[in-house]
Amino acid sequence: MLYVPGASDIVSIESISLFLDILQQKVDLLVEEVIIATVLLQRFMQKQIQKGINILSTTNIGMLLIVSFILAMKISRDIVYKNSYFADLFKVSCTDLNKSECGYLRLIDHQLWVEF
């Protein structure tokens, strides 16, 4: 077996695809929510650069993806699953998820508006 140092640190297309499949199956993810989450994640990365900080890493990309999609659903839906549902679904601490959502919102200066 070929061992590649740092291979576990790589975020694969397959793992992101699996994440999206789970959301599609469990919460009927909408295309517009994917677009909104993508814009929010881009905004997050731009704000990091503007503020001279580096938060996004391979160790927290999963949580940042979860938060991006939760925010996208909160923006576009009238009725949204609670954060505890997503914490259970993705086996993360609800406290960590809530703190991550607050930190994400602070970093992007609560700029959630997305135009199509």
C-alpha positions as CSV (number, residue, x, y, z in Angstrom):
1,M,0.0,0.0,0.0
2,L,1.3,3.4,-1.0
3,Y,1.6,5.8,2.0
4,V,1.3,9.5,1.2
5,P,2.2,11.8,4.1
6,G,-0.6,14.2,4.7
7,A,-3.1,12.3,2.6
8,S,-5.5,12.4,5.5
9,D,-5.3,16.1,5.4
10,I,-6.7,16.4,1.9
11,V,-10.4,17.2,1.5
12,S,-11.5,14.9,-1.3
13,I,-14.2,15.5,-3.9
14,E,-15.7,12.2,-2.7
15,S,-16.1,13.4,0.9
16,I,-17.7,16.6,-0.2
17,S,-20.0,14.7,-2.5
18,L,-20.9,12.3,0.4
19,F,-21.7,15.4,2.6
20,L,-24.0,16.8,-0.1
21,D,-25.7,13.4,-0.6
22,I,-26.4,13.2,3.1
23,L,-28.0,16.7,3.0
24,Q,-30.0,15.8,-0.1
25,Q,-31.4,12.7,1.5
26,K,-32.0,14.0,5.0
27,V,-33.2,17.6,4.4
28,D,-34.0,17.7,0.7
29,L,-31.3,20.2,-0.1
30,L,-32.3,22.7,-2.8
31,V,-30.0,23.9,-5.6
32,E,-30.5,27.5,-4.4
33,E,-29.2,26.5,-1.0
34,V,-26.0,25.0,-2.6
35,I,-25.5,28.3,-4.4
36,I,-26.1,30.3,-1.3
37,A,-23.7,28.1,0.8
38,T,-21.0,28.4,-1.9
39,V,-21.3,32.2,-1.9
40,L,-21.2,32.3,1.9
41,L,-18.1,30.1,2.0
42,Q,-16.4,32.3,-0.6
43,R,-17.3,35.3,1.5
44,F,-15.8,33.6,4.5
45,M,-12.6,33.0,2.7
46,Q,-12.4,36.6,1.4
47,K,-13.1,38.0,4.9
48,Q,-10.2,35.9,6.3
49,I,-7.9,37.5,3.8
50,Q,-9.2,41.0,4.4
51,K,-8.9,40.6,8.1
52,G,-5.5,39.0,7.9
53,I,-6.5,35.8,9.7
54,N,-6.5,32.2,8.7
55,I,-9.3,30.1,10.1
56,L,-10.1,27.6,7.3
57,S,-8.1,24.4,7.5
58,T,-8.4,20.8,6.8
59,T,-9.3,20.2,10.5
60,N,-12.3,22.5,10.4
61,I,-13.5,22.4,6.8
62,G,-16.2,19.9,7.8
63,M,-17.7,22.2,10.4
64,L,-17.4,25.2,8.1
65,L,-19.3,23.3,5.4
66,I,-22.0,22.3,7.9
67,V,-22.4,25.9,9.1
68,S,-22.4,27.3,5.5
69,F,-25.3,25.0,4.6
70,I,-27.2,25.6,7.8
71,L,-27.0,29.3,7.2
72,A,-28.1,28.8,3.5
73,M,-31.2,26.8,4.7
74,K,-32.0,29.4,7.4
75,I,-31.9,32.1,4.7
76,S,-34.0,30.4,2.2
77,R,-36.6,28.3,4.2
78,D,-39.5,29.3,6.3
79,I,-39.1,26.2,8.5
80,V,-35.6,25.0,9.3
81,Y,-34.2,22.1,11.2
82,K,-32.6,23.0,14.5
83,N,-28.8,22.9,14.9
84,S,-29.2,19.9,17.2
85,Y,-30.5,17.9,14.3
86,F,-27.4,18.7,12.2
87,A,-25.1,18.0,15.2
88,D,-26.7,14.6,15.6
89,L,-26.6,14.0,11.8
90,F,-22.9,14.8,11.5
91,K,-21.8,13.5,14.9
92,V,-20.5,16.9,16.2
93,S,-21.1,18.7,19.4
94,C,-24.1,21.0,19.3
95,T,-22.2,23.5,21.5
96,D,-19.3,23.4,19.0
97,L,-21.7,23.8,16.1
98,N,-23.4,26.8,17.7
99,K,-20.1,28.4,18.6
100,S,-18.9,27.8,15.0
101,E,-22.0,29.4,13.6
102,C,-21.6,32.5,15.8
103,G,-17.9,32.8,14.8
104,Y,-18.7,32.3,11.2
105,L,-21.3,35.1,11.3
106,R,-18.9,37.4,13.1
107,L,-16.1,36.8,10.6
108,I,-18.4,37.6,7.6
109,D,-19.7,40.6,9.6
110,H,-23.2,39.1,9.4
111,Q,-23.3,39.8,5.7
112,L,-25.8,37.1,4.6
113,W,-27.5,38.7,1.7
114,V,-26.9,36.8,-1.6
115,E,-28.2,38.0,-4.9
116,F,-29.0,35.7,-7.8
